[in-house]
Amino acid sequence: MSPKKEWYETFFAGLYGRVLADAQHEGYPGQGIAQIQARVAQGMLEQYEPDILLLLVGGLAVTGVDLRASFCRRARRGAALAGVRARFQAADMLALDFNGEFDAVVNWFTSFGYFSNAGNLAFCRRVLAALKPGGRFLIETVNGSWLPTHVLPRTRETIAGVTIDHAHRWNARSGRMISTWTFRHGRRIERRRLSVRMYTGTEMRRLLKQAGFVDIRLLGRPPLGPFTRHSRRLLALARRPGGRSGQKSTDYTDATD
């Protein structure tokens, strides 16, 4: 008998792949989410890391990593059509084997917290190893302080012709959002389950510090505003020790902890 797969090994297949390719989110009609994300990430790195600004102006050598080889193939085709210089690698986040290669690593759109607390810490340490001294790690995700009082048990949306019914359950003890998504397109119906650890600001800062990062800075959206426990999104920017220290992080209070 083959071992049971983790939720993230199957969730992004099928109809979700169609939704992911065409989705318009966060109140930006008529614009691709990827371009918006790239502009926000660039703004953060420009503001807090001048050396990376020079790279962005002159052009970046980009490496994209995803577990699904099909997504990497799609990204290669898109990059080639856009004339963008990039490489894409199918790999497990927990098995990244880069060593001091990158000026920055970006983990975006709630692609964080897929594992146990120990697994999430191991991933952060892999990222630390992948960065050059002084390199930055940028995370964008849902704020775990905001979520418990705002999540609705059931929601429905239609994206790219696919109707999605969401059933959500917040587990306060584990800090995880456990959801079932039901996708419908014509007669085709697919159900997927996910379980994501949602970190508060205090928890995120603690995790990154434990992984070995310094100069940890938290911000909210939109765009790049002060972070509080009421912020819907959490953006964390942290630095691998060494190199230039950049600006010092600012203390804050997360009233949920």
ABEGO torsion letter per residue (X at the ends): XBBBBBAAAAAABEAAAAAAAABBBGGBBGBBAAAAAAAAAAAAAAAABAAAAAAAAAEBBBBBBBABAAAAAAAAAAAAAAGBBBBBBBBBAAABABBGABABBBBBGGABGABBAAAAAAAAAAAAAABBBGBBBBBBBBBAAAAAAABBABBBBBBGGBBBBBBBBBBAAAGBBBBBBBBBBEABBBBBBBBBBBBBAAAAAAAAAAAGBBGBBBBBOOBGBBBBAABABBBBBBBBBEEBAEBBBBBBBBAAX
